[in-house]
Structure formats: structure tokens, C-alpha cells
Amino acid sequence: MEKQILTLLDNEKARKQYRYLLIDNLVSLSYFHLLSMESLQENLGKEAIQVVLSEIEHDK
């Protein structure tokens, strides 16, 4: 599945479009997971990642 997502997004047209991805910072992801902050920054560049909300309310 991860390769399918990367293949879908890895083209000139897709690079010119904005994408929004909501990531829950309370979930612990391995550095090697595609959606970990470190992995995203390494693959897309730090300038491609922008935090828009630092705290999100969670249901208890």
C-alpha cells in the first residue's frame, strides 16, 4: 500500500498540488514508518512539512 501511495504521488502534476495530512502526534510511529514525521521530512524535505495545529482534542 505504501508503494502505491508513493507511486501515485510521484509525478510532476501531483507535485504541483497541495496535500493535507492529519497526523496524530500522540501515536508513536517508528522512524521507518512512511507516515512518521522523520520519514516524511526525509522523503519530502523539511520545507514541505508544516504543522498547522500542535494540539488536538481527543475523546476520553
Secondary structure as the mmCIF struct_conf table of DSSP 4:
data_model
#
loop_
_struct_conf.conf_type_id
_struct_conf.id
_struct_conf.beg_label_comp_id
_struct_conf.beg_label_asym_id
_struct_conf.beg_label_seq_id
_struct_conf.end_label_comp_id
_struct_conf.end_label_asym_id
_struct_conf.end_label_seq_id
HELX_RH_AL_P HELX_RH_AL_P1 GLU A 2 LEU A 9
BEND BEND1 ASN A 11 ASN A 11
HELX_RH_AL_P HELX_RH_AL_P2 GLU A 12 ARG A 15
TURN_TY1_P TURN_TY1_P1 LYS A 16 LYS A 16
BEND BEND2 GLN A 17 GLN A 17
TURN_TY1_P TURN_TY1_P2 ASN A 25 LEU A 26
BEND BEND3 VAL A 27 VAL A 27
TURN_TY1_P TURN_TY1_P3 TYR A 31 PHE A 32
BEND BEND4 HIS A 33 HIS A 33
TURN_TY1_P TURN_TY1_P4 LEU A 34 LEU A 35
BEND BEND5 SER A 36 SER A 36
HELX_RH_AL_P HELX_RH_AL_P3 MET A 37 LEU A 44
HELX_RH_3T_P HELX_RH_3T_P1 LYS A 46 ALA A 48
BEND BEND6 VAL A 52 VAL A 52
BEND BEND7 SER A 54 SER A 54
#
